[in-house]
Amino acid sequence: MSRKTSAEIPASRSRWGSIGSAATYLAAAMLAAACAADPPNSLEQRQSDIRATKEFYSKLNSDHIYYYPHVRIRVENGVAHLSGYVWNTQALYHAKEIATGVPGVIAVVDNLELERDVR
């Protein structure tokens, strides 16, 4: 049976120490990512989001100035995500203004596009 020299022992411990450190950092990173994720929606929040979506579409459909057949909304945790397209900048700003005024909406993410009439 051979004995390890004193020069071999620190190298072996150093390697295992590096693996242990890497595992510790990985575990810490995974824990931080899990904590940063949004918590699951509560039933009340989902119901509030559904009410806000219905209210938004109701307000769009009752607007007599602008026509919004291509505007969509998705509300998650009170954040309204607008998508689709409108025909002019006034309609774009007005759709965002409508979404901002809906009860239950705390923020608006505007992904609307301006569709130009190409003739």
N, CA, C and O atoms as a MOPAC input file, in Angstrom:
PM7 MOZYME 1SCF
protein

 N      0.83600 1    -1.15400 1     0.00000 1
 C      0.00000 1     0.00000 1     0.00000 1
 C      0.89400 1     1.23400 1     0.00000 1
 O      1.82500 1     1.35100 1     0.79700 1
 N      0.59200 1     2.13800 1    -0.90200 1
 C      1.45000 1     3.31400 1    -0.98200 1
 C      0.84800 1     4.44900 1    -0.20100 1
 O     -0.37100 1     4.59500 1    -0.11000 1
 N      1.69200 1     5.22000 1     0.34100 1
 C      1.25900 1     6.38400 1     1.11400 1
 C      1.33700 1     7.60500 1     0.21400 1
 O      2.23500 1     7.71800 1    -0.62000 1
 N      0.39800 1     8.51000 1     0.38600 1
 C      0.41800 1     9.75200 1    -0.39400 1
 C      1.45400 1    10.68000 1     0.18000 1
 O      1.64500 1    10.76300 1     1.39300 1
 N      2.09800 1    11.35300 1    -0.68800 1
 C      3.06100 1    12.34900 1    -0.23700 1
 C      2.30300 1    13.60500 1     0.15000 1
 O      1.14100 1    13.78000 1    -0.21800 1
 N      2.94900 1    14.45500 1     0.87500 1
 C      2.30500 1    15.68600 1     1.32500 1
 C      1.94300 1    16.58800 1     0.14600 1
 O      1.03000 1    17.40500 1     0.26200 1
 N      2.63200 1    16.45900 1    -0.97500 1
 C      2.32200 1    17.28100 1    -2.15000 1
 C      1.03600 1    16.80500 1    -2.81700 1
 O      0.36000 1    17.61300 1    -3.45400 1
 N      0.66700 1    15.52400 1    -2.70000 1
 C     -0.52200 1    14.99600 1    -3.33700 1
 C     -1.79600 1    15.30100 1    -2.54300 1
 O     -2.86200 1    15.45300 1    -3.14000 1
 N     -1.71400 1    15.39200 1    -1.25400 1
 C     -2.89500 1    15.59000 1    -0.41700 1
 C     -3.57300 1    16.93100 1    -0.68400 1
 O     -4.78500 1    16.93700 1    -0.89900 1
 N     -2.87100 1    18.07100 1    -0.68600 1
 C     -3.55800 1    19.33200 1    -0.94500 1
 C     -4.19500 1    19.37100 1    -2.33600 1
 O     -5.26400 1    19.95700 1    -2.50200 1
 N     -3.56400 1    18.76400 1    -3.32700 1
 C     -4.13500 1    18.77500 1    -4.67000 1
 C     -5.45200 1    18.02200 1    -4.67900 1
 O     -6.40600 1    18.47300 1    -5.31200 1
 N     -5.53300 1    16.90200 1    -4.00400 1
 C     -6.74900 1    16.11200 1    -3.94600 1
 C     -7.84600 1    16.86800 1    -3.19400 1
 O     -8.98700 1    16.93200 1    -3.65000 1
 N     -7.49900 1    17.42900 1    -2.05900 1
 C     -8.48100 1    18.19600 1    -1.29100 1
 C     -8.90400 1    19.44300 1    -2.05200 1
 O    -10.06600 1    19.84500 1    -1.98600 1
 N     -7.99300 1    20.04500 1    -2.75900 1
 C     -8.29000 1    21.24200 1    -3.52700 1
 C     -9.32100 1    20.93800 1    -4.61300 1
 O    -10.23900 1    21.72600 1    -4.84100 1
 N     -9.16700 1    19.80100 1    -5.27600 1
 C    -10.09200 1    19.42200 1    -6.33800 1
 C    -11.48500 1    19.19700 1    -5.75000 1
 O    -12.47200 1    19.69100 1    -6.29500 1
 N    -11.57400 1    18.45500 1    -4.64200 1
 C    -12.86700 1    18.19900 1    -4.00800 1
 C    -13.45200 1    19.48800 1    -3.44300 1
 O    -14.66800 1    19.67500 1    -3.44700 1
 N    -12.61100 1    20.35000 1    -2.97200 1
 C    -13.08300 1    21.64600 1    -2.47900 1
 C    -13.69500 1    22.46500 1    -3.60500 1
 O    -14.70400 1    23.14100 1    -3.40000 1
 N    -13.09900 1    22.41200 1    -4.79500 1
 C    -13.62800 1    23.14000 1    -5.96100 1
 C    -14.96900 1    22.57700 1    -6.38500 1
 O    -15.88400 1    23.32800 1    -6.72300 1
 N    -15.08900 1    21.25200 1    -6.36900 1
 C    -16.35500 1    20.61600 1    -6.74700 1
 C    -17.43900 1    20.98900 1    -5.73000 1
 O    -18.57300 1    21.29500 1    -6.09800 1
 N    -17.07300 1    20.95700 1    -4.45900 1
 C    -18.02800 1    21.34300 1    -3.41400 1
 C    -18.44800 1    22.79300 1    -3.53500 1
 O    -19.61900 1    23.12100 1    -3.34300 1
 N    -17.50900 1    23.66100 1    -3.84900 1
 C    -17.83200 1    25.08100 1    -4.02600 1
 C    -18.74600 1    25.28400 1    -5.22600 1
 O    -19.70000 1    26.06000 1    -5.17400 1
 N    -18.43800 1    24.57600 1    -6.30300 1
 C    -19.27100 1    24.69300 1    -7.51000 1
 C    -20.68900 1    24.21400 1    -7.21600 1
 O    -21.65300 1    24.84200 1    -7.65300 1
 N    -20.82800 1    23.12600 1    -6.49200 1
 C    -22.15600 1    22.61100 1    -6.14000 1
 C    -22.88800 1    23.60100 1    -5.24300 1
 O    -24.09500 1    23.79500 1    -5.39000 1
 N    -22.18400 1    24.21700 1    -4.33500 1
 C    -22.79700 1    25.19800 1    -3.43900 1
 C    -23.27600 1    26.40600 1    -4.22800 1
 O    -24.38400 1    26.89200 1    -3.99600 1
 N    -22.46400 1    26.90100 1    -5.15700 1
 C    -22.85400 1    28.04600 1    -5.97600 1
 C    -24.05100 1    27.70300 1    -6.86100 1
 O    -24.95500 1    28.52000 1    -7.03700 1
 N    -24.05300 1    26.50100 1    -7.41200 1
 C    -25.16500 1    26.06900 1    -8.25700 1
 C    -26.45700 1    26.00300 1    -7.44600 1
 O    -27.50400 1    26.46100 1    -7.90300 1
 N    -26.38300 1    25.43700 1    -6.25700 1
 C    -27.56600 1    25.34600 1    -5.39800 1
 C    -28.06900 1    26.73500 1    -5.02500 1
 O    -29.27600 1    26.97200 1    -5.01400 1
 N    -27.16100 1    27.65200 1    -4.72200 1
 C    -27.54900 1    29.01600 1    -4.37700 1
 C    -28.20400 1    29.71500 1    -5.56800 1
 O    -29.18700 1    30.43700 1    -5.40200 1
 N    -27.66200 1    29.50400 1    -6.76200 1
 C    -28.22900 1    30.11800 1    -7.96500 1
 C    -29.62400 1    29.56600 1    -8.23800 1
 O    -30.52100 1    30.32100 1    -8.61100 1
 N    -29.81900 1    28.26600 1    -8.05900 1
 C    -31.13000 1    27.66300 1    -8.28000 1
 C    -32.14300 1    28.18000 1    -7.26300 1
 O    -33.29600 1    28.43500 1    -7.60900 1
 N    -31.72300 1    28.33300 1    -6.02600 1
 C    -32.60200 1    28.84900 1    -4.98500 1
 C    -33.00000 1    30.29300 1    -5.28400 1
 O    -34.16100 1    30.66900 1    -5.12400 1
 N    -32.03000 1    31.09700 1    -5.71700 1
 C    -32.32400 1    32.49800 1    -6.05100 1
 C    -33.29900 1    32.57500 1    -7.21900 1
 O    -34.20400 1    33.41000 1    -7.20400 1
 N    -33.13500 1    31.72300 1    -8.23100 1
 C    -34.03800 1    31.72400 1    -9.38300 1
 C    -35.44200 1    31.31300 1    -8.96300 1
 O    -36.42300 1    31.88200 1    -9.44200 1
 N    -35.54700 1    30.33800 1    -8.07900 1
 C    -36.86400 1    29.89100 1    -7.60900 1
 C    -37.55800 1    30.98700 1    -6.81900 1
 O    -38.77300 1    31.15500 1    -6.93000 1
 N    -36.81300 1    31.72600 1    -6.03200 1
 C    -37.40400 1    32.80600 1    -5.23200 1
 C    -37.80700 1    33.98600 1    -6.10200 1
 O    -38.74200 1    34.71000 1    -5.76200 1
 N    -37.12000 1    34.19200 1    -7.21700 1
 C    -37.40100 1    35.33000 1    -8.08500 1
 C    -38.61900 1    35.08500 1    -8.96500 1
 O    -39.19200 1    36.04300 1    -9.48400 1
 N    -39.02700 1    33.84600 1    -9.14800 1
 C    -40.17100 1    33.53700 1   -10.00500 1
 C    -41.45000 1    34.07400 1    -9.37300 1
 O    -41.58400 1    34.13300 1    -8.15100 1
 N    -42.39100 1    34.46600 1   -10.24000 1
 C    -43.66700 1    34.96000 1    -9.74400 1
 C    -44.41500 1    33.84000 1    -9.03900 1
 O    -44.40100 1    32.69600 1    -9.49300 1
 N    -45.06200 1    34.16600 1    -7.94100 1
 C    -45.86400 1    33.14500 1    -7.26400 1
 C    -47.06700 1    32.80100 1    -8.13500 1
 O    -47.47900 1    33.61600 1    -8.96100 1
 N    -47.62900 1    31.62700 1    -7.96700 1
 C    -48.80400 1    31.27700 1    -8.76500 1
 C    -49.96100 1    32.22600 1    -8.46500 1
 O    -50.11500 1    32.69800 1    -7.33900 1
 N    -50.76300 1    32.49400 1    -9.47400 1
 C    -51.90700 1    33.39000 1    -9.30300 1
 C    -52.91000 1    32.78800 1    -8.32900 1
 O    -53.18900 1    31.58900 1    -8.35900 1
 N    -53.43500 1    33.63100 1    -7.48100 1
 C    -54.51000 1    33.18300 1    -6.60200 1
 C    -55.80300 1    33.19500 1    -7.40600 1
 O    -55.87400 1    33.79600 1    -8.47800 1
 N    -56.81700 1    32.53200 1    -6.88300 1
 C    -58.12300 1    32.50900 1    -7.53700 1
 C    -58.67200 1    33.92600 1    -7.66700 1
 O    -59.23600 1    34.27800 1    -8.70300 1
 N    -58.51400 1    34.73700 1    -6.63100 1
 C    -58.99700 1    36.12000 1    -6.66600 1
 C    -58.30300 1    36.93300 1    -7.75600 1
 O    -58.93800 1    37.72600 1    -8.45100 1
 N    -56.98700 1    36.72700 1    -7.90000 1
 C    -56.24600 1    37.46900 1    -8.92000 1
 C    -56.68400 1    37.04200 1   -10.32000 1
 O    -56.85900 1    37.88500 1   -11.19900 1
 N    -56.85800 1    35.75600 1   -10.52500 1
 C    -57.31300 1    35.27900 1   -11.84100 1
 C    -58.68700 1    35.85700 1   -12.17300 1
 O    -58.93000 1    36.27200 1   -13.30600 1
 N    -59.59500 1    35.88500 1   -11.17700 1
 C    -60.92500 1    36.45100 1   -11.40700 1
 C    -60.84400 1    37.94100 1   -11.71000 1
 O    -61.57100 1    38.44000 1   -12.57000 1
 N    -59.97100 1    38.64900 1   -11.01600 1
 C    -59.76700 1    40.07500 1   -11.27500 1
 C    -59.23300 1    40.29500 1   -12.68700 1
 O    -59.66200 1    41.22200 1   -13.37400 1
 N    -58.30400 1    39.45100 1   -13.12000 1
 C    -57.75000 1    39.55400 1   -14.47400 1
 C    -58.82800 1    39.30400 1   -15.52800 1
 O    -58.86000 1    39.98000 1   -16.55700 1
 N    -59.70700 1    38.34000 1   -15.27700 1
 C    -60.79700 1    38.04200 1   -16.21700 1
 C    -61.76900 1    39.21600 1   -16.28700 1
 O    -62.20100 1    39.60400 1   -17.37200 1
 N    -62.11400 1    39.78100 1   -15.12900 1
 C    -63.00600 1    40.95700 1   -15.11100 1
 C    -62.37800 1    42.11900 1   -15.86900 1
 O    -63.05800 1    42.80200 1   -16.63600 1
 N    -61.09000 1    42.34700 1   -15.66000 1
 C    -60.40000 1    43.44600 1   -16.34400 1
 C    -60.39300 1    43.22300 1   -17.85800 1
 O    -60.57400 1    44.17000 1   -18.62400 1
 N    -60.18900 1    41.99800 1   -18.28500 1
 C    -60.19400 1    41.68700 1   -19.71700 1
 C    -61.56400 1    41.97200 1   -20.31600 1
 O    -61.66400 1    42.60500 1   -21.36700 1
 N    -62.61500 1    41.51000 1   -19.65400 1
 C    -63.97700 1    41.74700 1   -20.14300 1
 C    -64.30200 1    43.23600 1   -20.18200 1
 O    -64.91100 1    43.71900 1   -21.13700 1
 N    -63.89900 1    43.95500 1   -19.15200 1
 C    -64.14900 1    45.40800 1   -19.08000 1
 C    -63.42600 1    46.12900 1   -20.22400 1
 O    -63.98100 1    47.04000 1   -20.83900 1
 N    -62.19500 1    45.71800 1   -20.50000 1
 C    -61.42400 1    46.33900 1   -21.57900 1
 C    -62.13600 1    46.15200 1   -22.92000 1
 O    -62.32500 1    47.11300 1   -23.66700 1
 N    -62.53500 1    44.90100 1   -23.22400 1
 C    -63.21700 1    44.64300 1   -24.49100 1
 C    -64.55300 1    45.36900 1   -24.56600 1
 O    -64.94500 1    45.82400 1   -25.64000 1
 N    -65.24800 1    45.48300 1   -23.45900 1
 C    -66.51400 1    46.21400 1   -23.42900 1
 C    -66.28500 1    47.68400 1   -23.77600 1
 O    -67.03600 1    48.26300 1   -24.56000 1
 N    -65.25800 1    48.27900 1   -23.19900 1
 C    -64.95600 1    49.68800 1   -23.48300 1
 C    -64.50400 1    49.88000 1   -24.93100 1
 O    -64.86600 1    50.87200 1   -25.56300 1
 N    -63.71900 1    48.94500 1   -25.45800 1
 C    -63.29100 1    49.05500 1   -26.85700 1
 C    -64.48500 1    48.97500 1   -27.79400 1
 O    -64.60100 1    49.76300 1   -28.73200 1
 N    -65.38000 1    48.01300 1   -27.53500 1
 C    -66.52800 1    47.81500 1   -28.42400 1
 C    -67.52500 1    48.96000 1   -28.35600 1
 O    -68.27600 1    49.17600 1   -29.30800 1
 N    -67.55000 1    49.69500 1   -27.25700 1
 C    -68.48600 1    50.80900 1   -27.14400 1
 C    -67.88500 1    52.12600 1   -27.63500 1
 O    -68.56600 1    53.15100 1   -27.62600 1
 N    -66.64400 1    52.11400 1   -28.05400 1
 C    -66.00600 1    53.33400 1   -28.55200 1
 C    -66.57000 1    53.66000 1   -29.94200 1
 O    -66.52400 1    52.82300 1   -30.84300 1
 N    -67.09600 1    54.86400 1   -30.10900 1
 C    -67.71800 1    55.25700 1   -31.37100 1
 C    -66.77000 1    56.02400 1   -32.28400 1
 O    -67.13900 1    56.37600 1   -33.40500 1
 N    -65.56800 1    56.28100 1   -31.82100 1
 C    -64.62200 1    57.05400 1   -32.61800 1
 C    -63.63900 1    56.13800 1   -33.35100 1
 O    -63.37300 1    56.32500 1   -34.53800 1
 N    -63.10800 1    55.15500 1   -32.64100 1
 C    -62.09500 1    54.27400 1   -33.21900 1
 C    -62.64100 1    52.86300 1   -33.38100 1
 O    -63.56100 1    52.45000 1   -32.67600 1
 N    -62.06900 1    52.14900 1   -34.30100 1
 C    -62.47000 1    50.78200 1   -34.61400 1
 C    -61.32500 1    49.86100 1   -34.20600 1
 O    -60.21000 1    50.00900 1   -34.70500 1
 N    -61.58500 1    48.90500 1   -33.29600 1
 C    -60.53000 1    48.07200 1   -32.71900 1
 C    -60.73700 1    46.57100 1   -32.93100 1
 O    -60.69300 1    45.82400 1   -31.95300 1
 N    -60.95500 1    46.10000 1   -34.13800 1
 C    -61.18300 1    44.66600 1   -34.29400 1
 C    -59.91000 1    43.81900 1   -34.14600 1
 O    -59.99000 1    42.60700 1   -33.94600 1
 N    -58.75600 1    44.44700 1   -34.24100 1
 C    -57.50500 1    43.69700 1   -34.24400 1
 C    -56.67100 1    43.90700 1   -32.98600 1
 O    -55.48500 1    43.57800 1   -32.96800 1
 N    -57.27200 1    44.44700 1   -31.94400 1
 C    -56.56300 1    44.66700 1   -30.68500 1
 C    -56.93000 1    43.54300 1   -29.72200 1
 O    -58.10200 1    43.21400 1   -29.53900 1
 N    -55.90000 1    42.96400 1   -29.11300 1
 C    -56.08800 1    41.89200 1   -28.13200 1
 C    -55.45400 1    42.30600 1   -26.81100 1
 O    -54.51100 1    43.09600 1   -26.77500 1
 N    -55.98800 1    41.75900 1   -25.73600 1
 C    -55.44300 1    42.03600 1   -24.41000 1
 C    -55.30500 1    40.72000 1   -23.65600 1
 O    -56.13000 1    39.81500 1   -23.78000 1
 N    -54.24800 1    40.64800 1   -22.88000 1
 C    -54.02800 1    39.52700 1   -21.95900 1
 C    -53.64400 1    40.16800 1   -20.63400 1
 O    -52.66100 1    40.90600 1   -20.55800 1
 N    -54.42100 1    39.88500 1   -19.58500 1
 C    -54.14900 1    40.46500 1   -18.27600 1
 C    -53.61400 1    39.38300 1   -17.35600 1
 O    -54.26200 1    38.35600 1   -17.15200 1
 N    -52.43700 1    39.60900 1   -16.80400 1
 C    -51.80100 1    38.68300 1   -15.87000 1
 C    -51.32300 1    39.45900 1   -14.65100 1
 O    -50.50300 1    40.37000 1   -14.76700 1
 N    -51.83600 1    39.09500 1   -13.49200 1
 C    -51.47000 1    39.75200 1   -12.23600 1
 C    -51.67000 1    41.26500 1   -12.29600 1
 O    -50.89100 1    42.02700 1   -11.72400 1
 N    -52.72200 1    41.69000 1   -12.99500 1
 C    -53.02400 1    43.10700 1   -13.08000 1
 C    -52.26800 1    43.85400 1   -14.16100 1
 O    -52.48200 1    45.05400 1   -14.33800 1
 N    -51.39400 1    43.18300 1   -14.88700 1
 C    -50.63200 1    43.81500 1   -15.96900 1
 C    -51.31400 1    43.49300 1   -17.29300 1
 O    -51.43900 1    42.32600 1   -17.66600 1
 N    -51.75100 1    44.52900 1   -17.99800 1
 C    -52.42600 1    44.36800 1   -19.28200 1
 C    -51.39300 1    44.36800 1   -20.40200 1
 O    -50.61000 1    45.30800 1   -20.53900 1
 N    -51.39900 1    43.31500 1   -21.19200 1
 C    -50.49700 1    43.20000 1   -22.35400 1
 C    -51.34100 1    43.41500 1   -23.60900 1
 O    -52.16000 1    42.56700 1   -23.96500 1
 N    -51.14100 1    44.54600 1   -24.27400 1
 C    -51.88100 1    44.85300 1   -25.49200 1
 C    -51.08800 1    44.39000 1   -26.70100 1
 O    -49.87300 1    44.57500 1   -26.77200 1
 N    -51.78800 1    43.78800 1   -27.65100 1
 C    -51.13200 1    43.37000 1   -28.89000 1
 C    -52.11500 1    43.53000 1   -30.04500 1
 O    -53.29500 1    43.81400 1   -29.83700 1
 N    -51.61800 1    43.34700 1   -31.24800 1
 C    -52.42800 1    43.53400 1   -32.44000 1
 C    -52.03500 1    44.81900 1   -33.12600 1
 O    -50.92300 1    45.31800 1   -32.95100 1
 N    -52.96900 1    45.35800 1   -33.92200 1
 C    -52.63400 1    46.59300 1   -34.61400 1
 C    -53.83500 1    47.51900 1   -34.72700 1
 O    -54.99000 1    47.09800 1   -34.65600 1
 N    -53.52000 1    48.78000 1   -34.90200 1
 C    -54.51200 1    49.83900 1   -35.08400 1
 C    -54.12300 1    50.62100 1   -36.33900 1
 O    -53.03700 1    50.43200 1   -36.88700 1
 N    -55.02900 1    51.50700 1   -36.79100 1
 C    -54.81400 1    52.19600 1   -38.06000 1
 C    -54.14600 1    53.55500 1   -37.92900 1
 O    -53.60500 1    54.06000 1   -38.91300 1
 N    -54.16600 1    54.17000 1   -36.73700 1
 C    -53.49900 1    55.47200 1   -36.59900 1
 C    -52.98100 1    55.64100 1   -35.17500 1
 O    -53.35300 1    54.89500 1   -34.27000 1
 N    -52.12500 1    56.62700 1   -34.99800 1
 C    -51.48700 1    56.82600 1   -33.69600 1
 C    -52.48600 1    57.23600 1   -32.62000 1
 O    -52.31600 1    56.87900 1   -31.45500 1
 N    -53.52300 1    57.98000 1   -32.99400 1
 C    -54.52200 1    58.37400 1   -31.99900 1
 C    -55.22600 1    57.13500 1   -31.43200 1
 O    -55.47000 1    57.06100 1   -30.22800 1
 N    -55.55000 1    56.17600 1   -32.28200 1
 C    -56.20100 1    54.94400 1   -31.83000 1
 C    -55.25600 1    54.14300 1   -30.93700 1
 O    -55.68800 1    53.52300 1   -29.96500 1
 N    -53.97900 1    54.15800 1   -31.26500 1
 C    -52.98200 1    53.45000 1   -30.45600 1
 C    -52.92800 1    54.02800 1   -29.04100 1
 O    -52.98600 1    53.28900 1   -28.05800 1
 N    -52.81700 1    55.34200 1   -28.94900 1
 C    -52.76500 1    55.98800 1   -27.63600 1
 C    -54.07800 1    55.83600 1   -26.87200 1
 O    -54.08200 1    55.67400 1   -25.65100 1
 N    -55.18600 1    55.89000 1   -27.59900 1
 C    -56.49400 1    55.76700 1   -26.94900 1
 C    -56.70000 1    54.35500 1   -26.38400 1
 O    -57.26000 1    54.21000 1   -25.29800 1
 N    -56.26400 1    53.32400 1   -27.09200 1
 C    -56.38100 1    51.94600 1   -26.59500 1
 C    -55.58200 1    51.77700 1   -25.30700 1
 O    -56.03600 1    51.12800 1   -24.36400 1
 N    -54.39400 1    52.36200 1   -25.27500 1
 C    -53.57100 1    52.29100 1   -24.06100 1
 C    -54.23600 1    53.06300 1   -22.92400 1
 O    -54.20100 1    52.62600 1   -21.77300 1
 N    -54.83600 1    54.19600 1   -23.23700 1
 C    -55.53300 1    54.99700 1   -22.23300 1
 C    -56.73800 1    54.23300 1   -21.66300 1
 O    -56.99600 1    54.27200 1   -20.46000 1
 N    -57.46100 1    53.54600 1   -22.53600 1
 C    -58.59900 1    52.74000 1   -22.08300 1
 C    -58.11300 1    51.65500 1   -21.12600 1
 O    -58.69700 1    51.46000 1   -20.05900 1
 N    -57.05300 1    50.95200 1   -21.50000 1
 C    -56.52100 1    49.87100 1   -20.65200 1
 C    -56.07700 1    50.40300 1   -19.29800 1
 O    -56.28400 1    49.74800 1   -18.27700 1
 N    -55.47600 1    51.57100 1   -19.28100 1
 C    -55.01300 1    52.16600 1   -18.02700 1
 C    -56.17500 1    52.47600 1   -17.08900 1
 O    -56.02400 1    52.41200 1   -15.86900 1
 N    -57.34200 1    52.81500 1   -17.65700 1
 C    -58.50000 1    53.17600 1   -16.85700 1
 C    -59.35700 1    52.00500 1   -16.40100 1
 O    -60.35400 1    52.20800 1   -15.70800 1
 N    -58.99500 1    50.79600 1   -16.77200 1
 C    -59.79100 1    49.62200 1   -16.38200 1
 C    -59.47900 1    49.24100 1   -14.93500 1
 O    -58.31000 1    49.10500 1   -14.57200 1
 N    -60.51300 1    49.06900 1   -14.10400 1
 C    -60.27500 1    48.64000 1   -12.72500 1
 C    -59.57700 1    47.27600 1   -12.68800 1
 O    -59.96000 1    46.35100 1   -13.40600 1
 N    -58.56200 1    47.16700 1   -11.85100 1
 C    -57.80400 1    45.92500 1   -11.74500 1
 C    -56.52100 1    45.92300 1   -12.54800 1
 O    -55.66400 1    45.06300 1   -12.34800 1
 N    -56.37700 1    46.88200 1   -13.45900 1
 C    -55.15500 1    46.98500 1   -14.26000 1
 C    -54.20500 1    47.94400 1   -13.54700 1
 O    -54.53900 1    49.10200 1   -13.30000 1
 N    -53.01300 1    47.43700 1   -13.22100 1
 C    -52.04100 1    48.27000 1   -12.51000 1
 C    -50.92600 1    48.76700 1   -13.42100 1
 O    -50.22100 1    49.71800 1   -13.08500 1
 N    -50.76700 1    48.11800 1   -14.58200 1
 C    -49.73900 1    48.53100 1   -15.54700 1
 C    -50.15200 1    48.04400 1   -16.92800 1
 O    -50.91900 1    47.09100 1   -17.06300 1
 N    -49.62800 1    48.71500 1   -17.95600 1
 C    -49.94400 1    48.34700 1   -19.33600 1
 C    -48.64300 1    48.14400 1   -20.09900 1
 O    -47.75600 1    48.99700 1   -20.07400 1
 N    -48.53900 1    47.01000 1   -20.77300 1
 C    -47.42100 1    46.73500 1   -21.66700 1
 C    -47.97300 1    46.86600 1   -23.07900 1
 O    -48.82800 1    46.08700 1   -23.49900 1
 N    -47.47400 1    47.85700 1   -23.80300 1
 C    -48.00700 1    48.18400 1   -25.12000 1
 C    -47.17100 1    47.53100 1   -26.20900 1
 O    -46.03900 1    47.93900 1   -26.46900 1
 N    -47.74200 1    46.50900 1   -26.84400 1
 C    -47.10500 1    45.86300 1   -27.99500 1
 C    -47.94000 1    46.06700 1   -29.25600 1
 O    -47.86500 1    45.27900 1   -30.19800 1
 N    -48.73300 1    47.13100 1   -29.25900 1
 C    -49.56000 1    47.42200 1   -30.42600 1
 C    -48.69300 1    47.90600 1   -31.57900 1
 O    -47.66200 1    48.55000 1   -31.38700 1
 N    -49.14100 1    47.57800 1   -32.76800 1
 C    -48.43000 1    48.01800 1   -33.96500 1
 C    -49.32900 1    48.94100 1   -34.76400 1
 O    -50.55400 1    48.82500 1   -34.73700 1
 N    -48.70300 1    49.84700 1   -35.46600 1
 C    -49.42700 1    50.78200 1   -36.33000 1
 C    -49.43800 1    50.21600 1   -37.73000 1
 O    -48.38900 1    50.04000 1   -38.34900 1
 N    -50.63200 1    49.93100 1   -38.22600 1
 C    -50.79700 1    49.37600 1   -39.56600 1
 C    -51.02600 1    50.52600 1   -40.53800 1
 O    -51.98600 1    51.28500 1   -40.40800 1
 N    -50.15800 1    50.63800 1   -41.48300 1
 C    -50.28500 1    51.70400 1   -42.48600 1
 C    -51.05400 1    51.17500 1   -43.69800 1
 O    -50.85000 1    50.03900 1   -44.12700 1
 N    -51.91800 1    51.99300 1   -44.22900 1
 C    -52.66300 1    51.62100 1   -45.40700 1
 C    -51.72100 1    51.74200 1   -46.60700 1
 O    -51.34200 1    52.84400 1   -47.00400 1
 N    -51.35600 1    50.60800 1   -47.16900 1
 C    -50.41900 1    50.60100 1   -48.29600 1
 C    -51.22000 1    50.47000 1   -49.58300 1
 O    -51.82700 1    49.43200 1   -49.84600 1
 N    -51.21600 1    51.51400 1   -50.36700 1
 C    -51.94200 1    51.48600 1   -51.65300 1
 C    -51.03100 1    51.88400 1   -52.76200 1
 O    -51.44800 1    51.92400 1   -53.92000 1

